[in-house]
Amino acid sequence: MSRTAKVGDLMSTALIVVRDSDTIGAADAQMKLGAVRHVPVVDSKQNLVGILSAGDALLALARGKKTVKVGETMTRNPVTVTVDTPVFEAIELLLEHRFGSLPVLGTDGHLMGIVTDTDFLVAAREAFTPD
């Protein structure tokens, strides 16, 4: 991976998304089915309205709130990046805020993908694998 790599080079585009009107129980089931720890929350036009982490879902479930709506638990207005954001800037955001993922938005504000701490670890493994 080059020093000029962009988030678009690493992000995942096969996304599992939920709506703010979905229940925590349904969102948790989707996350488990897809083996993901973060799901973007979108509106009917695929605009990002929030993000739900596995920790958010677990906390709600532990409090017996399986039927609570995602909109009541998600993080609204999450920090985002674009496909052209340099990888080092995205890493700085993850470290600074202690996030596990960053939604990736297009210039029109639509959700394009997500980049996670795991994506960066995979890239680091490739960079440090001996020839």
Phi, psi and omega in degrees: 000130183277164178292346180258013181300146180248159179305324179301338178284340186245336191295157173266137179247346175276093190257146166258124179234158176229169177254157180292343178272351176291155177277157176300320179300316179293318179296318179298318179297319178296319180295318179293318180299319181271357182053048178238157182252355181215135175231130173292146176251123185236161173267187184294343179257015180067022174277138180289129176242350179176185175217143179240126178261162177299324178297318177300313181295316181299318179298316179296317180294321179296333178270008177075026184252048182299330183264002176294146181283146179306321181302337180274347186242333185295163171272120179274154179050055181293156173295134183232168173227174176246172178297336181266000177294129177300142181305317182298327178292319179296319178298318178301319179296316179300315181291315182299317185261355182060042177272160174255350181200162175224124173293145180249122182250149173279175181297338179272001179088357179282149178292125180254332184178194177213144176238133186239167176302327178295322177301320180289325177293321177298316179296320179295319179300316179296321181291330185257003178287128179297147179293000000 
